[in-house]
Amino acid sequence: MEPPSTRPPDVDIVVADPAWHRLIPNAGTIVRRAARAANMEGTIVLSSDRVVRALNGRHRGKNKPTNVLTYEHPAPEIILALGVVRAEAAAQGRRPGHHLAHLVVHGALHLSGEDHDHPGDARRMEMAESRILHRIGVPNPWKRA
């Protein structure tokens, strides 16, 4: 019997919109660290609002961009919309890099079967996000000032 692997989860990062580099110069490092902390394997795409709007319309029937989309098949994938992430971070008074890490963890939890459709589920998911983010030094996004 082989010992369990100590290799970190395999995460591929695609920067489809180069403007991510201007908003968050170390976006790739933040994404990889957050995904690994959430034990996510798969691909994370840093994309544009336009692309996310089209995907959200095609797959969810909502003709607007959203912050994060997750897909389980054919392989685990998280897609993030630059403009939405930027606007949400500003509206919440958070660093864009911290918000990005939060959304990667959020998407990874969705891929692992978590959801927030009901209040109890939402609270459990928020607590899991907070624990994972704490491990990588990102402030609790749910803590009210």
C-alpha positions as a Markdown table, in Angstrom:
| # | Residue | x | y | z |
|---|---|---|---|---|
| 1 | Met | 0.0 | 0.0 | 0.0 |
| 2 | Glu | 1.4 | 3.4 | -1.0 |
| 3 | Pro | 1.4 | 6.3 | 1.5 |
| 4 | Pro | -1.0 | 9.1 | 0.9 |
| 5 | Ser | 0.4 | 11.8 | -1.4 |
| 6 | Thr | 1.8 | 14.9 | 0.2 |
| 7 | Arg | 1.8 | 16.6 | -3.2 |
| 8 | Pro | -0.4 | 19.8 | -3.3 |
| 9 | Pro | -3.5 | 19.7 | -5.4 |
| 10 | Asp | -2.9 | 20.3 | -9.1 |
| 11 | Val | -4.3 | 23.8 | -10.1 |
| 12 | Asp | -4.1 | 25.3 | -13.6 |
| 13 | Ile | -4.6 | 29.0 | -13.8 |
| 14 | Val | -5.6 | 30.7 | -17.1 |
| 15 | Val | -5.5 | 34.5 | -17.2 |
| 16 | Ala | -7.9 | 35.1 | -20.1 |
| 17 | Asp | -8.2 | 38.8 | -19.4 |
| 18 | Pro | -4.8 | 40.5 | -19.0 |
| 19 | Ala | -6.4 | 43.3 | -17.1 |
| 20 | Trp | -6.3 | 41.0 | -14.0 |
| 21 | His | -2.6 | 41.7 | -13.9 |
| 22 | Arg | -3.3 | 45.4 | -13.5 |
| 23 | Leu | -5.9 | 45.0 | -10.8 |
| 24 | Ile | -4.0 | 42.3 | -8.8 |
| 25 | Pro | -0.4 | 41.9 | -9.9 |
| 26 | Asn | 0.0 | 38.7 | -8.0 |
| 27 | Ala | -3.4 | 37.2 | -8.9 |
| 28 | Gly | -1.9 | 33.8 | -9.9 |
| 29 | Thr | -0.2 | 33.4 | -6.6 |
| 30 | Ile | -3.3 | 34.3 | -4.7 |
| 31 | Val | -5.5 | 32.0 | -6.8 |
| 32 | Arg | -3.2 | 29.0 | -6.4 |
| 33 | Arg | -2.8 | 29.5 | -2.7 |
| 34 | Ala | -6.6 | 29.8 | -2.1 |
| 35 | Ala | -7.4 | 26.8 | -4.3 |
| 36 | Arg | -4.8 | 24.6 | -2.6 |
| 37 | Ala | -6.0 | 25.7 | 0.9 |
| 38 | Ala | -9.5 | 24.6 | -0.2 |
| 39 | Asn | -8.1 | 21.4 | -1.6 |
| 40 | Met | -9.3 | 22.1 | -5.0 |
| 41 | Glu | -7.9 | 20.5 | -8.1 |
| 42 | Gly | -8.8 | 21.8 | -11.5 |
| 43 | Thr | -8.7 | 25.0 | -13.6 |
| 44 | Ile | -9.3 | 28.5 | -12.6 |
| 45 | Val | -9.9 | 31.1 | -15.3 |
| 46 | Leu | -9.5 | 34.8 | -14.6 |
| 47 | Ser | -11.9 | 36.1 | -17.3 |
| 48 | Ser | -13.9 | 39.2 | -18.3 |
| 49 | Asp | -17.5 | 40.2 | -17.5 |
| 50 | Arg | -18.4 | 39.7 | -21.2 |
| 51 | Val | -17.3 | 36.1 | -21.2 |
| 52 | Val | -18.9 | 35.4 | -17.8 |
| 53 | Arg | -22.2 | 37.1 | -18.9 |
| 54 | Ala | -22.3 | 34.8 | -22.0 |
| 55 | Leu | -21.7 | 31.7 | -19.9 |
| 56 | Asn | -24.1 | 32.7 | -17.3 |
| 57 | Gly | -26.8 | 33.3 | -19.9 |
| 58 | Arg | -26.1 | 30.0 | -21.7 |
| 59 | His | -25.9 | 27.8 | -18.7 |
| 60 | Arg | -28.0 | 29.5 | -16.0 |
| 61 | Gly | -30.4 | 31.6 | -18.1 |
| 62 | Lys | -29.2 | 34.9 | -16.5 |
| 63 | Asn | -28.1 | 37.5 | -18.9 |
| 64 | Lys | -25.6 | 39.3 | -16.6 |
| 65 | Pro | -22.1 | 38.6 | -15.3 |
| 66 | Thr | -21.7 | 37.1 | -11.9 |
| 67 | Asn | -18.6 | 37.0 | -9.7 |
| 68 | Val | -17.9 | 33.3 | -10.0 |
| 69 | Leu | -19.1 | 30.3 | -12.0 |
| 70 | Thr | -18.2 | 26.7 | -11.3 |
| 71 | Tyr | -18.4 | 23.7 | -13.5 |
| 72 | Glu | -17.9 | 20.1 | -12.4 |
| 73 | His | -17.8 | 18.5 | -15.9 |
| 74 | Pro | -15.9 | 17.7 | -17.9 |
| 75 | Ala | -13.3 | 18.8 | -15.3 |
| 76 | Pro | -13.5 | 21.0 | -12.3 |
| 77 | Glu | -13.4 | 24.7 | -13.3 |
| 78 | Ile | -13.9 | 28.0 | -11.7 |
| 79 | Ile | -14.4 | 31.2 | -13.8 |
| 80 | Leu | -14.2 | 34.6 | -12.3 |
| 81 | Ala | -15.4 | 38.0 | -13.8 |
| 82 | Leu | -12.9 | 40.8 | -13.5 |
| 83 | Gly | -15.3 | 43.8 | -13.4 |
| 84 | Val | -17.7 | 42.1 | -10.9 |
| 85 | Val | -14.8 | 41.1 | -8.6 |
| 86 | Arg | -13.4 | 44.7 | -8.8 |
| 87 | Ala | -16.8 | 46.3 | -8.1 |
| 88 | Glu | -17.7 | 44.0 | -5.3 |
| 89 | Ala | -14.3 | 44.5 | -3.6 |
| 90 | Ala | -14.7 | 48.3 | -3.8 |
| 91 | Ala | -18.3 | 48.2 | -2.5 |
| 92 | Gln | -17.3 | 46.0 | 0.4 |
| 93 | Gly | -14.2 | 48.0 | 1.2 |
| 94 | Arg | -12.0 | 45.0 | 0.7 |
| 95 | Arg | -8.7 | 44.5 | -1.0 |
| 96 | Pro | -9.3 | 43.0 | -4.5 |
| 97 | Gly | -6.8 | 40.2 | -3.7 |
| 98 | His | -8.6 | 39.2 | -0.6 |
| 99 | His | -11.9 | 39.2 | -2.4 |
| 100 | Leu | -10.4 | 37.1 | -5.2 |
| 101 | Ala | -9.1 | 34.6 | -2.6 |
| 102 | His | -12.6 | 34.4 | -1.0 |
| 103 | Leu | -14.3 | 33.8 | -4.4 |
| 104 | Val | -11.8 | 31.0 | -5.3 |
| 105 | Val | -12.5 | 29.3 | -1.9 |
| 106 | His | -16.2 | 29.9 | -2.4 |
| 107 | Gly | -16.1 | 28.2 | -5.9 |
| 108 | Ala | -14.0 | 25.4 | -4.6 |
| 109 | Leu | -16.5 | 24.7 | -1.9 |
| 110 | His | -19.3 | 24.6 | -4.5 |
| 111 | Leu | -17.2 | 22.1 | -6.4 |
| 112 | Ser | -17.0 | 19.9 | -3.3 |
| 113 | Gly | -20.8 | 19.9 | -2.9 |
| 114 | Glu | -21.4 | 22.8 | -0.6 |
| 115 | Asp | -24.2 | 25.3 | -1.3 |
| 116 | His | -25.9 | 28.3 | 0.3 |
| 117 | Asp | -29.5 | 27.9 | -0.9 |
| 118 | His | -30.9 | 27.6 | 2.7 |
| 119 | Pro | -29.9 | 29.7 | 5.8 |
| 120 | Gly | -28.3 | 26.7 | 7.6 |
| 121 | Asp | -26.3 | 25.7 | 4.5 |
| 122 | Ala | -25.2 | 29.3 | 3.9 |
| 123 | Arg | -24.0 | 29.6 | 7.5 |
| 124 | Arg | -22.0 | 26.4 | 7.2 |
| 125 | Met | -20.5 | 27.5 | 4.0 |
| 126 | Glu | -19.5 | 30.9 | 5.4 |
| 127 | Met | -17.9 | 29.2 | 8.4 |
| 128 | Ala | -15.9 | 26.9 | 6.1 |
| 129 | Glu | -14.8 | 29.9 | 3.9 |
| 130 | Ser | -13.7 | 31.8 | 7.0 |
| 131 | Arg | -11.6 | 28.9 | 8.3 |
| 132 | Ile | -9.9 | 28.3 | 5.0 |
| 133 | Leu | -9.2 | 32.0 | 4.4 |
| 134 | His | -7.8 | 32.3 | 8.0 |
| 135 | Arg | -5.2 | 29.6 | 7.2 |
| 136 | Ile | -3.9 | 31.8 | 4.3 |
| 137 | Gly | -4.0 | 35.1 | 6.2 |
| 138 | Val | -7.1 | 36.6 | 4.5 |
| 139 | Pro | -9.5 | 38.4 | 6.8 |
| 140 | Asn | -13.0 | 36.9 | 7.4 |
| 141 | Pro | -15.3 | 38.3 | 4.7 |
| 142 | Trp | -18.3 | 37.7 | 6.9 |
| 143 | Lys | -17.1 | 39.6 | 10.0 |
| 144 | Arg | -19.2 | 42.7 | 10.3 |
| 145 | Ala | -17.3 | 45.8 | 11.4 |
